[in-house]
Structure formats: structure tokens, C-alpha cells
Amino acid sequence: MLLKVIAMAEENIVYVGKKPTMNYVLAIVTQFNSNVDKITIKARGKAISKAVDIAEITKNRFMPNAKYSNIKIETEKVEGERGESNVSSIEITMKKE
Amino acid sequence: MLLKVIAMAEENIVYVGKKPTMNYVLAIVTQFNSNVDKITIKARGKAISKAVDIAEITKNRFMPNAKYSNIKIETEKVEGERGESNVSSIEITMKKE
């Protein structure tokens, strides 16, 4: 039972990458419509702008009863070909009311 | 006197555009070092990622005693050549403790 709870929590994180914006929006709307109440959108670097688009489109077009419960920005260390570098990240947490 | 207060408040908003990231960081650090306690960084569209970089570099490298007092994301309507369109925006407010 505990394992199931942890597995569900993992599912509520959406990592923003190179797919089209609407793919992520639809994934989030689908999750909200299947009894998930809280979703965190995470992005790094240039994908941060896309994460904000995804959150705003989800909220304004599909989930008017969703609210932002937390928006966090921070710096992460990433291992690249040329050693360690810093990259900014954002976490936008949305809650269905 | 009232006019002066309003003028100062206006100065505390930094709009992120096409200049290099470090130009904005230095503008913010300069303001913080000249008795400004609160600065809001505003950006739209693809400049949102740069705004997060600017805030994080300012905080981590130059102003370790600054905190984020508010991070807001929203959608703005913009008049373009092909009519009105929506664009996401971010406002990051930093306070010197």
C-alpha cells in the first residue's frame, strides 16, 4: 500500500523537454481528470519558458479551477561534456481546488 | 514628495529584453547597493528563462542575503502584426533582507 502511494506521487511530476507544448498540457489535463489533485511541472534552462506556457494554457483553457500552490526557482549543477555547469530550473505546482 | 516616491517605485522594475544576462544582473546589484530594498524582474515569452537566470545569478553570486518574496506567472495579451495574441509572463520580486 505504501509503495502504491509513492508510485502515484512520482507520476505527478511532469518534466518538460523537447516535445510540443500541447503534449504536456494534455498529459496534465488527463492526470487532473483521473483523480490527481496536485501536479508539479519541472523544467531547466531554455525549457523554463515552455513550462510557464504549459502551466498557463492548462489553467486558462482547460482547468479554470486549478491554482498555483507553489512556484520555485533554483540553480542545479549539471554534468556536461565540458565538466560541471550551472543551470536554472523552475518547479510550478498546480492544485485542483 | 509623493511624486518622488512613485518615481522610485517605477525604477525598481527591471524589464528583461535582448541584452546579455550579466547587464541585467549588474543593473540589479547596482540598485540593491544604492538603498533599493525590493526589485521586480519582469519578462515575457522566451525571455522568461533569462529572467530566472538573472534572478538566480544575482542571488547566488552577488546578493546571498536576498530572498524571493513573490514569483507570479500569468498570460498577457499582445498586439502584433497579425492581431492579438497571448504571451506568458513572469514577475520575480526580490527583497534584500
N, CA and C atoms of all chains as a GROMACS GRO file, in nm:
protein
  582
    1MET      N    1   0.083  -0.121   0.000
    1MET     CA    2   0.000   0.000   0.000
    1MET      C    3   0.086   0.126   0.000
    2LEU      N    4   0.191   0.123   0.081
    2LEU     CA    5   0.283   0.237   0.085
    2LEU      C    6   0.349   0.256  -0.052
    3LEU      N    7   0.390   0.145  -0.111
    3LEU     CA    8   0.455   0.151  -0.243
    3LEU      C    9   0.364   0.215  -0.346
    4LYS      N   10   0.238   0.184  -0.338
    4LYS     CA   11   0.144   0.240  -0.433
    4LYS      C   12   0.136   0.393  -0.418
    5VAL      N   13   0.135   0.439  -0.295
    5VAL     CA   14   0.127   0.583  -0.269
    5VAL      C   15   0.250   0.652  -0.328
    6ILE      N   16   0.367   0.594  -0.308
    6ILE     CA   17   0.491   0.653  -0.361
    6ILE      C   18   0.487   0.656  -0.514
    7ALA      N   19   0.443   0.548  -0.574
    7ALA     CA   20   0.436   0.542  -0.720
    7ALA      C   21   0.344   0.652  -0.774
    8MET      N   22   0.232   0.674  -0.708
    8MET     CA   23   0.140   0.777  -0.753
    8MET      C   24   0.203   0.916  -0.741
    9ALA      N   25   0.279   0.936  -0.633
    9ALA     CA   26   0.342   1.066  -0.614
    9ALA      C   27   0.440   1.095  -0.727
   10GLU      N   28   0.516   0.995  -0.768
   10GLU     CA   29   0.612   1.011  -0.878
   10GLU      C   30   0.543   1.054  -1.007
   11GLU      N   31   0.429   0.997  -1.031
   11GLU     CA   32   0.357   1.027  -1.155
   11GLU      C   33   0.314   1.173  -1.165
   12ASN      N   34   0.308   1.241  -1.051
   12ASN     CA   35   0.257   1.377  -1.053
   12ASN      C   36   0.360   1.481  -1.092
   13ILE      N   37   0.478   1.436  -1.130
   13ILE     CA   38   0.579   1.530  -1.178
   13ILE      C   39   0.588   1.521  -1.330
   14VAL      N   40   0.578   1.635  -1.395
   14VAL     CA   41   0.589   1.640  -1.541
   14VAL      C   42   0.719   1.713  -1.576
   15TYR      N   43   0.811   1.643  -1.642
   15TYR     CA   44   0.938   1.704  -1.683
   15TYR      C   45   0.923   1.759  -1.824
   16VAL      N   46   0.951   1.886  -1.841
   16VAL     CA   47   0.934   1.950  -1.972
   16VAL      C   48   1.062   1.933  -2.054
   17GLY      N   49   1.047   1.878  -2.173
   17GLY     CA   50   1.159   1.859  -2.264
   17GLY      C   51   1.128   1.916  -2.400
   18LYS      N   52   1.162   1.841  -2.505
   18LYS     CA   53   1.155   1.896  -2.640
   18LYS      C   54   1.023   1.871  -2.713
   19LYS      N   55   0.929   1.800  -2.651
   19LYS     CA   56   0.801   1.775  -2.719
   19LYS      C   57   0.721   1.905  -2.732
   20PRO      N   58   0.621   1.906  -2.821
   20PRO     CA   59   0.539   2.027  -2.835
   20PRO      C   60   0.465   2.060  -2.705
   21THR      N   61   0.444   2.189  -2.682
   21THR     CA   62   0.377   2.238  -2.561
   21THR      C   63   0.247   2.164  -2.533
   22MET      N   64   0.163   2.145  -2.637
   22MET     CA   65   0.031   2.087  -2.614
   22MET      C   66   0.037   1.941  -2.568
   23ASN      N   67   0.145   1.869  -2.600
   23ASN     CA   68   0.159   1.732  -2.548
   23ASN      C   69   0.161   1.733  -2.395
   24TYR      N   70   0.236   1.826  -2.339
   24TYR     CA   71   0.245   1.834  -2.193
   24TYR      C   72   0.113   1.882  -2.132
   25VAL      N   73   0.050   1.980  -2.198
   25VAL     CA   74  -0.079   2.030  -2.148
   25VAL      C   75  -0.179   1.914  -2.140
   26LEU      N   76  -0.186   1.835  -2.248
   26LEU     CA   77  -0.283   1.725  -2.250
   26LEU      C   78  -0.249   1.618  -2.147
   27ALA      N   79  -0.119   1.592  -2.125
   27ALA     CA   80  -0.080   1.495  -2.022
   27ALA      C   81  -0.125   1.542  -1.884
   28ILE      N   82  -0.112   1.673  -1.859
   28ILE     CA   83  -0.150   1.728  -1.728
   28ILE      C   84  -0.302   1.725  -1.711
   29VAL      N   85  -0.375   1.767  -1.815
   29VAL     CA   86  -0.522   1.768  -1.806
   29VAL      C   87  -0.573   1.626  -1.784
   30THR      N   88  -0.513   1.529  -1.853
   30THR     CA   89  -0.553   1.388  -1.838
   30THR      C   90  -0.531   1.343  -1.694
   31GLN      N   91  -0.416   1.380  -1.636
   31GLN     CA   92  -0.390   1.341  -1.497
   31GLN      C   93  -0.489   1.406  -1.401
   32PHE      N   94  -0.516   1.536  -1.421
   32PHE     CA   95  -0.612   1.604  -1.333
   32PHE      C   96  -0.749   1.538  -1.344
   33ASN      N   97  -0.784   1.490  -1.461
   33ASN     CA   98  -0.916   1.427  -1.480
   33ASN      C   99  -0.920   1.282  -1.432
   34SER      N  100  -0.806   1.230  -1.382
   34SER     CA  101  -0.807   1.093  -1.330
   34SER      C  102  -0.768   1.093  -1.183
   35ASN      N  103  -0.830   1.182  -1.108
   35ASN     CA  104  -0.819   1.185  -0.961
   35ASN      C  105  -0.684   1.232  -0.906
   36VAL      N  106  -0.599   1.289  -0.988
   36VAL     CA  107  -0.478   1.351  -0.936
   36VAL      C  108  -0.513   1.496  -0.901
   37ASP      N  109  -0.476   1.540  -0.780
   37ASP     CA  110  -0.514   1.674  -0.736
   37ASP      C  111  -0.400   1.775  -0.744
   38LYS      N  112  -0.278   1.724  -0.758
   38LYS     CA  113  -0.160   1.811  -0.748
   38LYS      C  114  -0.055   1.765  -0.848
   39ILE      N  115  -0.010   1.854  -0.933
   39ILE     CA  116   0.090   1.820  -1.034
   39ILE      C  117   0.201   1.924  -1.031
   40THR      N  118   0.327   1.876  -1.039
   40THR     CA  119   0.441   1.968  -1.044
   40THR      C  120   0.505   1.961  -1.182
   41ILE      N  121   0.519   2.078  -1.244
   41ILE     CA  122   0.584   2.090  -1.374
   41ILE      C  123   0.728   2.133  -1.350
   42LYS      N  124   0.824   2.055  -1.399
   42LYS     CA  125   0.966   2.089  -1.378
   42LYS      C  126   1.035   2.113  -1.510
   43ALA      N  127   1.120   2.215  -1.515
   43ALA     CA  128   1.195   2.244  -1.638
   43ALA      C  129   1.328   2.308  -1.603
   44ARG      N  130   1.423   2.294  -1.694
   44ARG     CA  131   1.555   2.355  -1.677
   44ARG      C  132   1.591   2.436  -1.802
   45GLY      N  133   1.675   2.538  -1.780
   45GLY     CA  134   1.731   2.614  -1.892
   45GLY      C  135   1.624   2.675  -1.982
   46LYS      N  136   1.644   2.660  -2.113
   46LYS     CA  137   1.554   2.724  -2.208
   46LYS      C  138   1.412   2.668  -2.203
   47ALA      N  139   1.394   2.550  -2.144
   47ALA     CA  140   1.260   2.491  -2.133
   47ALA      C  141   1.173   2.560  -2.027
   48ILE      N  142   1.234   2.651  -1.949
   48ILE     CA  143   1.158   2.720  -1.844
   48ILE      C  144   1.043   2.800  -1.904
   49SER      N  145   1.068   2.871  -2.014
   49SER     CA  146   0.961   2.949  -2.078
   49SER      C  147   0.847   2.858  -2.121
   50LYS      N  148   0.882   2.740  -2.174
   50LYS     CA  149   0.779   2.646  -2.217
   50LYS      C  150   0.697   2.595  -2.096
   51ALA      N  151   0.765   2.574  -1.984
   51ALA     CA  152   0.694   2.528  -1.864
   51ALA      C  153   0.588   2.630  -1.820
   52VAL      N  154   0.623   2.758  -1.831
   52VAL     CA  155   0.527   2.863  -1.793
   52VAL      C  156   0.409   2.864  -1.892
   53ASP      N  157   0.439   2.849  -2.021
   53ASP     CA  158   0.331   2.837  -2.120
   53ASP      C  159   0.238   2.720  -2.087
   54ILE      N  160   0.298   2.605  -2.057
   54ILE     CA  161   0.221   2.484  -2.027
   54ILE      C  162   0.128   2.508  -1.908
   55ALA      N  163   0.182   2.567  -1.802
   55ALA     CA  164   0.102   2.593  -1.682
   55ALA      C  165  -0.013   2.689  -1.713
   56GLU      N  166   0.018   2.797  -1.785
   56GLU     CA  167  -0.083   2.900  -1.814
   56GLU      C  168  -0.192   2.847  -1.908
   57ILE      N  169  -0.153   2.771  -2.010
   57ILE     CA  170  -0.254   2.716  -2.103
   57ILE      C  171  -0.342   2.616  -2.030
   58THR      N  172  -0.280   2.532  -1.945
   58THR     CA  173  -0.359   2.435  -1.868
   58THR      C  174  -0.463   2.507  -1.783
   59LYS      N  175  -0.417   2.610  -1.711
   59LYS     CA  176  -0.504   2.680  -1.618
   59LYS      C  177  -0.612   2.761  -1.691
   60ASN      N  178  -0.573   2.836  -1.792
   60ASN     CA  179  -0.669   2.929  -1.855
   60ASN      C  180  -0.766   2.860  -1.951
   61ARG      N  181  -0.719   2.756  -2.022
   61ARG     CA  182  -0.807   2.696  -2.121
   61ARG      C  183  -0.880   2.573  -2.072
   62PHE      N  184  -0.814   2.495  -1.983
   62PHE     CA  185  -0.870   2.364  -1.950
   62PHE      C  186  -0.909   2.344  -1.804
   63MET      N  187  -0.838   2.407  -1.712
   63MET     CA  188  -0.863   2.382  -1.570
   63MET      C  189  -0.881   2.514  -1.495
   64PRO      N  190  -0.992   2.585  -1.522
   64PRO     CA  191  -1.010   2.716  -1.455
   64PRO      C  192  -1.014   2.706  -1.303
   65ASN      N  193  -1.041   2.585  -1.251
   65ASN     CA  194  -1.044   2.569  -1.104
   65ASN      C  195  -0.910   2.523  -1.046
   66ALA      N  196  -0.804   2.530  -1.127
   66ALA     CA  197  -0.670   2.498  -1.075
   66ALA      C  198  -0.600   2.625  -1.028
   67LYS      N  199  -0.520   2.610  -0.922
   67LYS     CA  200  -0.444   2.724  -0.868
   67LYS      C  201  -0.296   2.686  -0.861
   68TYR      N  202  -0.209   2.788  -0.864
   68TYR     CA  203  -0.068   2.761  -0.839
   68TYR      C  204  -0.046   2.757  -0.689
   69SER      N  205  -0.002   2.643  -0.637
   69SER     CA  206   0.021   2.638  -0.492
   69SER      C  207   0.166   2.672  -0.459
   70ASN      N  208   0.257   2.657  -0.555
   70ASN     CA  209   0.396   2.694  -0.531
   70ASN      C  210   0.471   2.714  -0.663
   71ILE      N  211   0.554   2.818  -0.669
   71ILE     CA  212   0.643   2.838  -0.783
   71ILE      C  213   0.782   2.859  -0.726
   72LYS      N  214   0.873   2.769  -0.762
   72LYS     CA  215   1.008   2.775  -0.704
   72LYS      C  216   1.111   2.785  -0.816
   73ILE      N  217   1.210   2.871  -0.801
   73ILE     CA  218   1.321   2.873  -0.896
   73ILE      C  219   1.450   2.848  -0.822
   74GLU      N  220   1.540   2.774  -0.886
   74GLU     CA  221   1.669   2.746  -0.822
   74GLU      C  222   1.775   2.714  -0.927
   75THR      N  223   1.895   2.684  -0.879
   75THR     CA  224   2.007   2.653  -0.968
   75THR      C  225   2.049   2.509  -0.946
   76GLU      N  226   2.063   2.434  -1.054
   76GLU     CA  227   2.108   2.294  -1.042
   76GLU      C  228   2.243   2.279  -1.110
   77LYS      N  229   2.321   2.186  -1.058
   77LYS     CA  230   2.451   2.155  -1.121
   77LYS      C  231   2.429   2.039  -1.219
   78VAL      N  232   2.481   2.056  -1.340
   78VAL     CA  233   2.464   1.952  -1.443
   78VAL      C  234   2.600   1.910  -1.496
   79GLU      N  235   2.618   1.778  -1.510
   79GLU     CA  236   2.742   1.726  -1.568
   79GLU      C  237   2.729   1.730  -1.721
   80GLY      N  238   2.818   1.804  -1.785
   80GLY     CA  239   2.816   1.809  -1.930
   80GLY      C  240   2.945   1.756  -1.988
   81GLU      N  241   2.961   1.767  -2.120
   81GLU     CA  242   3.084   1.720  -2.184
   81GLU      C  243   3.204   1.799  -2.136
   82ARG      N  244   3.182   1.927  -2.104
   82ARG     CA  245   3.293   2.011  -2.063
   82ARG      C  246   3.293   2.036  -1.913
   83GLY      N  247   3.256   1.931  -1.836
   83GLY     CA  248   3.257   1.943  -1.691
   83GLY      C  249   3.125   1.992  -1.636
   84GLU      N  250   3.127   2.030  -1.508
   84GLU     CA  251   3.005   2.069  -1.437
   84GLU      C  252   2.965   2.211  -1.474
   85SER      N  253   2.836   2.234  -1.493
   85SER     CA  254   2.791   2.371  -1.515
   85SER      C  255   2.660   2.394  -1.440
   86ASN      N  256   2.627   2.521  -1.424
   86ASN     CA  257   2.504   2.557  -1.353
   86ASN      C  258   2.391   2.580  -1.451
   87VAL      N  259   2.271   2.538  -1.414
   87VAL     CA  260   2.155   2.565  -1.497
   87VAL      C  261   2.039   2.604  -1.406
   88SER      N  262   1.962   2.704  -1.448
   88SER     CA  263   1.846   2.746  -1.370
   88SER      C  264   1.732   2.646  -1.391
   89SER      N  265   1.647   2.635  -1.290
   89SER     CA  266   1.531   2.546  -1.303
   89SER      C  267   1.408   2.609  -1.240
   90ILE      N  268   1.292   2.560  -1.282
   90ILE     CA  269   1.166   2.607  -1.224
   90ILE      C  270   1.081   2.487  -1.187
   91GLU      N  271   1.006   2.500  -1.079
   91GLU     CA  272   0.906   2.399  -1.041
   91GLU      C  273   0.775   2.473  -1.017
   92ILE      N  274   0.675   2.439  -1.096
   92ILE     CA  275   0.543   2.502  -1.082
   92ILE      C  276   0.446   2.394  -1.033
   93THR      N  277   0.393   2.412  -0.913
   93THR     CA  278   0.299   2.314  -0.860
   93THR      C  279   0.156   2.367  -0.873
   94MET      N  280   0.071   2.285  -0.937
   94MET     CA  281  -0.069   2.323  -0.959
   94MET      C  282  -0.158   2.230  -0.878
   95LYS      N  283  -0.262   2.289  -0.820
   95LYS     CA  284  -0.358   2.212  -0.740
   95LYS      C  285  -0.497   2.232  -0.795
   96LYS      N  286  -0.570   2.124  -0.803
   96LYS     CA  287  -0.711   2.130  -0.842
   96LYS      C  288  -0.790   2.162  -0.716
   97GLU      N  289  -0.873   2.262  -0.720
   97GLU     CA  290  -0.948   2.302  -0.599
   97GLU      C  291  -1.070   2.213  -0.579
   98MET      N  292   0.696   6.545  -0.309
   98MET     CA  293   0.749   6.430  -0.232
   98MET      C  294   0.681   6.301  -0.276
   99LEU      N  295   0.551   6.310  -0.293
   99LEU     CA  296   0.478   6.191  -0.339
   99LEU      C  297   0.528   6.148  -0.477
  100LEU      N  298   0.549   6.246  -0.563
  100LEU     CA  299   0.597   6.216  -0.698
  100LEU      C  300   0.731   6.144  -0.694
  101LYS      N  301   0.814   6.185  -0.603
  101LYS     CA  302   0.946   6.124  -0.593
  101LYS      C  303   0.932   5.976  -0.554
  102VAL      N  304   0.842   5.948  -0.461
  102VAL     CA  305   0.821   5.810  -0.416
  102VAL      C  306   0.773   5.724  -0.532
  103ILE      N  307   0.681   5.776  -0.612
  103ILE     CA  308   0.629   5.699  -0.726
  103ILE      C  309   0.742   5.674  -0.827
  104ALA      N  310   0.821   5.776  -0.852
  104ALA     CA  311   0.930   5.761  -0.948
  104ALA      C  312   1.026   5.652  -0.902
  105MET      N  313   1.056   5.649  -0.772
  105MET     CA  314   1.147   5.547  -0.722
  105MET      C  315   1.087   5.407  -0.738
  106ALA      N  316   0.957   5.397  -0.715
  106ALA     CA  317   0.892   5.267  -0.727
  106ALA      C  318   0.905   5.215  -0.870
  107GLU      N  319   0.888   5.303  -0.968
  107GLU     CA  320   0.900   5.262  -1.108
  107GLU      C  321   1.037   5.206  -1.139
  108GLU      N  322   1.138   5.270  -1.084
  108GLU     CA  323   1.275   5.228  -1.110
  108GLU      C  324   1.303   5.086  -1.065
  109ASN      N  325   1.224   5.036  -0.971
  109ASN     CA  326   1.252   4.904  -0.916
  109ASN      C  327   1.204   4.790  -1.001
  110ILE      N  328   1.152   4.818  -1.119
  110ILE     CA  329   1.113   4.712  -1.211
  110ILE      C  330   1.218   4.700  -1.320
  111VAL      N  331   1.266   4.581  -1.342
  111VAL     CA  332   1.365   4.556  -1.447
  111VAL      C  333   1.297   4.471  -1.555
  112TYR      N  334   1.285   4.525  -1.676
  112TYR     CA  335   1.225   4.451  -1.786
  112TYR      C  336   1.334   4.377  -1.864
  113VAL      N  337   1.320   4.248  -1.878
  113VAL     CA  338   1.423   4.168  -1.944
  113VAL      C  339   1.397   4.165  -2.095
  114GLY      N  340   1.498   4.204  -2.171
  114GLY     CA  341   1.488   4.204  -2.317
  114GLY      C  342   1.605   4.129  -2.378
  115LYS      N  343   1.661   4.187  -2.482
  115LYS     CA  344   1.762   4.115  -2.560
  115LYS      C  345   1.907   4.138  -2.518
  116LYS      N  346   1.930   4.222  -2.417
  116LYS     CA  347   2.068   4.244  -2.373
  116LYS      C  348   2.125   4.119  -2.305
  117PRO      N  349   2.258   4.114  -2.292
  117PRO     CA  350   2.317   3.997  -2.224
  117PRO      C  351   2.272   3.987  -2.079
  118THR      N  352   2.262   3.864  -2.031
  118THR     CA  353   2.217   3.836  -1.895
  118THR      C  354   2.290   3.920  -1.790
  119MET      N  355   2.423   3.929  -1.802
  119MET     CA  356   2.500   3.998  -1.699
  119MET      C  357   2.472   4.148  -1.692
  120ASN      N  358   2.427   4.209  -1.803
  120ASN     CA  359   2.388   4.350  -1.797
  120ASN      C  360   2.276   4.370  -1.695
  121TYR      N  361   2.176   4.281  -1.699
  121TYR     CA  362   2.062   4.293  -1.607
  121TYR      C  363   2.106   4.264  -1.464
  122VAL      N  364   2.191   4.161  -1.448
  122VAL     CA  365   2.240   4.127  -1.314
  122VAL      C  366   2.310   4.248  -1.252
  123LEU      N  367   2.398   4.310  -1.330
  123LEU     CA  368   2.473   4.425  -1.276
  123LEU      C  369   2.380   4.543  -1.246
  124ALA      N  370   2.278   4.564  -1.329
  124ALA     CA  371   2.182   4.672  -1.302
  124ALA      C  372   2.110   4.646  -1.170
  125ILE      N  373   2.075   4.521  -1.145
  125ILE     CA  374   2.002   4.488  -1.021
  125ILE      C  375   2.093   4.502  -0.900
  126VAL      N  376   2.215   4.450  -0.911
  126VAL     CA  377   2.309   4.459  -0.799
  126VAL      C  378   2.337   4.606  -0.766
  127THR      N  379   2.353   4.688  -0.870
  127THR     CA  380   2.376   4.831  -0.850
  127THR      C  381   2.260   4.895  -0.775
  128GLN      N  382   2.138   4.860  -0.815
  128GLN     CA  383   2.021   4.916  -0.745
  128GLN      C  384   2.016   4.872  -0.600
  129PHE      N  385   2.040   4.741  -0.576
  129PHE     CA  386   2.038   4.692  -0.438
  129PHE      C  387   2.143   4.763  -0.354
  130ASN      N  388   2.256   4.797  -0.415
  130ASN     CA  389   2.362   4.864  -0.339
  130ASN      C  390   2.340   5.014  -0.323
  131SER      N  391   2.230   5.066  -0.380
  131SER     CA  392   2.201   5.209  -0.365
  131SER      C  393   2.068   5.227  -0.294
  132ASN      N  394   2.049   5.154  -0.186
  132ASN     CA  395   1.934   5.171  -0.096
  132ASN      C  396   1.800   5.125  -0.150
  133VAL      N  397   1.796   5.051  -0.259
  133VAL     CA  398   1.671   4.989  -0.303
  133VAL      C  399   1.661   4.853  -0.233
  134ASP      N  400   1.543   4.825  -0.174
  134ASP     CA  401   1.529   4.700  -0.098
  134ASP      C  402   1.452   4.594  -0.174
  135LYS      N  403   1.380   4.635  -0.279
  135LYS     CA  404   1.288   4.542  -0.346
  135LYS      C  405   1.292   4.567  -0.496
  136ILE      N  406   1.318   4.464  -0.573
  136ILE     CA  407   1.326   4.478  -0.718
  136ILE      C  408   1.242   4.368  -0.783
  137THR      N  409   1.164   4.408  -0.886
  137THR     CA  410   1.085   4.309  -0.959
  137THR      C  411   1.141   4.293  -1.100
  138ILE      N  412   1.170   4.169  -1.135
  138ILE     CA  413   1.221   4.135  -1.269
  138ILE      C  414   1.101   4.086  -1.350
  139LYS      N  415   1.076   4.151  -1.465
  139LYS     CA  416   0.962   4.112  -1.549
  139LYS      C  417   1.009   4.066  -1.685
  140ALA      N  418   0.947   3.959  -1.736
  140ALA     CA  419   0.984   3.908  -1.868
  140ALA      C  420   0.863   3.841  -1.932
  141ARG      N  421   0.866   3.837  -2.064
  141ARG     CA  422   0.760   3.771  -2.139
  141ARG      C  423   0.820   3.671  -2.238
  142GLY      N  424   0.742   3.569  -2.270
  142GLY     CA  425   0.781   3.474  -2.375
  142GLY      C  426   0.916   3.408  -2.349
  143LYS      N  427   0.998   3.404  -2.454
  143LYS     CA  428   1.126   3.333  -2.443
  143LYS      C  429   1.223   3.399  -2.345
  144ALA      N  430   1.199   3.524  -2.310
  144ALA     CA  431   1.287   3.592  -2.214
  144ALA      C  432   1.265   3.544  -2.070
  145ILE      N  433   1.161   3.461  -2.049
  145ILE     CA  434   1.131   3.412  -1.913
  145ILE      C  435   1.249   3.331  -1.858
  146SER      N  436   1.308   3.245  -1.941
  146SER     CA  437   1.422   3.165  -1.896
  146SER      C  438   1.538   3.256  -1.854
  147LYS      N  439   1.558   3.363  -1.931
  147LYS     CA  440   1.666   3.456  -1.898
  147LYS      C  441   1.638   3.528  -1.766
  148ALA      N  442   1.511   3.561  -1.741
  148ALA     CA  443   1.474   3.627  -1.615
  148ALA      C  444   1.509   3.538  -1.495
  149VAL      N  445   1.485   3.408  -1.509
  149VAL     CA  446   1.518   3.315  -1.400
  149VAL      C  447   1.669   3.308  -1.381
  150ASP      N  448   1.744   3.303  -1.491
  150ASP     CA  449   1.891   3.307  -1.481
  150ASP      C  450   1.937   3.433  -1.409
  151ILE      N  451   1.882   3.548  -1.447
  151ILE     CA  452   1.921   3.676  -1.388
  151ILE      C  453   1.896   3.675  -1.237
  152ALA      N  454   1.778   3.627  -1.197
  152ALA     CA  455   1.743   3.623  -1.054
  152ALA      C  456   1.838   3.530  -0.978
  153GLU      N  457   1.863   3.412  -1.034
  153GLU     CA  458   1.946   3.314  -0.965
  153GLU      C  459   2.093   3.358  -0.956
  154ILE      N  460   2.145   3.417  -1.064
  154ILE     CA  461   2.284   3.464  -1.062
  154ILE      C  462   2.298   3.578  -0.961
  155THR      N  463   2.199   3.671  -0.962
  155THR     CA  464   2.203   3.782  -0.866
  155THR      C  465   2.208   3.728  -0.723
  156LYS      N  466   2.117   3.634  -0.694
  156LYS     CA  467   2.105   3.582  -0.558
  156LYS      C  468   2.228   3.499  -0.518
  157ASN      N  469   2.268   3.409  -0.604
  157ASN     CA  470   2.374   3.314  -0.563
  157ASN      C  471   2.514   3.375  -0.566
  158ARG      N  472   2.539   3.464  -0.663
  158ARG     CA  473   2.676   3.515  -0.674
  158ARG      C  474   2.697   3.648  -0.606
  159PHE      N  475   2.593   3.733  -0.604
  159PHE     CA  476   2.616   3.871  -0.559
  159PHE      C  477   2.538   3.912  -0.435
  160MET      N  478   2.417   3.859  -0.417
  160MET     CA  479   2.333   3.905  -0.307
  160MET      C  480   2.283   3.785  -0.224
  161PRO      N  481   2.373   3.719  -0.152
  161PRO     CA  482   2.330   3.600  -0.077
  161PRO      C  483   2.222   3.630   0.028
  162ASN      N  484   2.209   3.758   0.066
  162ASN     CA  485   2.107   3.795   0.165
  162ASN      C  486   1.976   3.840   0.099
  163ALA      N  487   1.960   3.817  -0.031
  163ALA     CA  488   1.832   3.849  -0.098
  163ALA      C  489   1.743   3.724  -0.100
  164LYS      N  490   1.613   3.750  -0.090
  164LYS     CA  491   1.515   3.640  -0.092
  164LYS      C  492   1.410   3.669  -0.200
  165TYR      N  493   1.348   3.565  -0.251
  165TYR     CA  494   1.235   3.585  -0.341
  165TYR      C  495   1.112   3.609  -0.256
  166SER      N  496   1.049   3.724  -0.270
  166SER     CA  497   0.928   3.748  -0.190
  166SER      C  498   0.804   3.711  -0.268
  167ASN      N  499   0.812   3.707  -0.401
  167ASN     CA  500   0.697   3.665  -0.481
  167ASN      C  501   0.741   3.624  -0.621
  168ILE      N  502   0.682   3.516  -0.670
  168ILE     CA  503   0.704   3.475  -0.809
  168ILE      C  504   0.566   3.453  -0.870
  169LYS      N  505   0.533   3.532  -0.972
  169LYS     CA  506   0.399   3.526  -1.031
  169LYS      C  507   0.412   3.494  -1.180
  170ILE      N  508   0.328   3.403  -1.230
  170ILE     CA  509   0.322   3.383  -1.374
  170ILE      C  510   0.181   3.411  -1.421
  171GLU      N  511   0.169   3.469  -1.540
  171GLU     CA  512   0.036   3.497  -1.594
  171GLU      C  513   0.043   3.509  -1.746
  172THR      N  514  -0.073   3.536  -1.805
  172THR     CA  515  -0.081   3.547  -1.951
  172THR      C  516  -0.119   3.690  -1.987
  173GLU      N  517  -0.045   3.749  -2.081
  173GLU     CA  518  -0.076   3.885  -2.125
  173GLU      C  519  -0.118   3.883  -2.271
  174LYS      N  520  -0.203   3.978  -2.306
  174LYS     CA  521  -0.245   3.991  -2.446
  174LYS      C  522  -0.153   4.093  -2.513
  175VAL      N  523  -0.100   4.058  -2.629
  175VAL     CA  524  -0.008   4.146  -2.700
  175VAL      C  525  -0.061   4.172  -2.841
  176GLU      N  526  -0.056   4.299  -2.881
  176GLU     CA  527  -0.095   4.335  -3.018
  176GLU      C  528   0.023   4.312  -3.111
  177GLY      N  529   0.005   4.225  -3.207
  177GLY     CA  530   0.113   4.202  -3.304
  177GLY      C  531   0.067   4.236  -3.444
  178GLU      N  532   0.152   4.208  -3.542
  178GLU     CA  533   0.117   4.237  -3.682
  178GLU      C  534  -0.005   4.158  -3.726
  179ARG      N  535  -0.018   4.038  -3.671
  179ARG     CA  536  -0.130   3.953  -3.711
  179ARG      C  537  -0.240   3.950  -3.605
  180GLY      N  538  -0.265   4.064  -3.542
  180GLY     CA  539  -0.371   4.073  -3.443
  180GLY      C  540  -0.324   4.039  -3.303
  181GLU      N  541  -0.420   4.020  -3.214
  181GLU     CA  542  -0.389   3.998  -3.074
  181GLU      C  543  -0.344   3.854  -3.050
  182SER      N  544  -0.242   3.838  -2.966
  182SER     CA  545  -0.205   3.702  -2.930
  182SER      C  546  -0.171   3.697  -2.781
  183ASN      N  547  -0.167   3.576  -2.727
  183ASN     CA  548  -0.136   3.557  -2.585
  183ASN      C  549   0.011   3.529  -2.566
  184VAL      N  550   0.067   3.583  -2.460
  184VAL     CA  551   0.207   3.552  -2.428
  184VAL      C  552   0.217   3.534  -2.276
  185SER      N  553   0.294   3.433  -2.234
  185SER     CA  554   0.315   3.411  -2.091
  185SER      C  555   0.414   3.513  -2.037
  186SER      N  556   0.399   3.544  -1.908
  186SER     CA  557   0.493   3.637  -1.846
  186SER      C  558   0.528   3.590  -1.705
  187ILE      N  559   0.640   3.640  -1.656
  187ILE     CA  560   0.681   3.609  -1.518
  187ILE      C  561   0.720   3.739  -1.448
  188GLU      N  562   0.691   3.744  -1.319
  188GLU     CA  563   0.737   3.855  -1.235
  188GLU      C  564   0.805   3.795  -1.113
  189ILE      N  565   0.934   3.823  -1.098
  189ILE     CA  566   1.010   3.770  -0.985
  189ILE      C  567   1.047   3.889  -0.896
  190THR      N  568   0.995   3.890  -0.774
  190THR     CA  569   1.025   4.001  -0.683
  190THR      C  570   1.130   3.956  -0.581
  191MET      N  571   1.239   4.033  -0.574
  191MET     CA  572   1.348   4.001  -0.482
  191MET      C  573   1.355   4.109  -0.375
  192LYS      N  574   1.381   4.065  -0.253
  192LYS     CA  575   1.393   4.158  -0.140
  192LYS      C  576   1.527   4.139  -0.073
  193LYS      N  577   1.591   4.251  -0.040
  193LYS     CA  578   1.714   4.246   0.037
  193LYS      C  579   1.675   4.237   0.183
  194GLU      N  580   1.727   4.139   0.254
  194GLU     CA  581   1.686   4.120   0.395
  194GLU      C  582   1.759   4.218   0.487
   0.00000   0.00000   0.00000
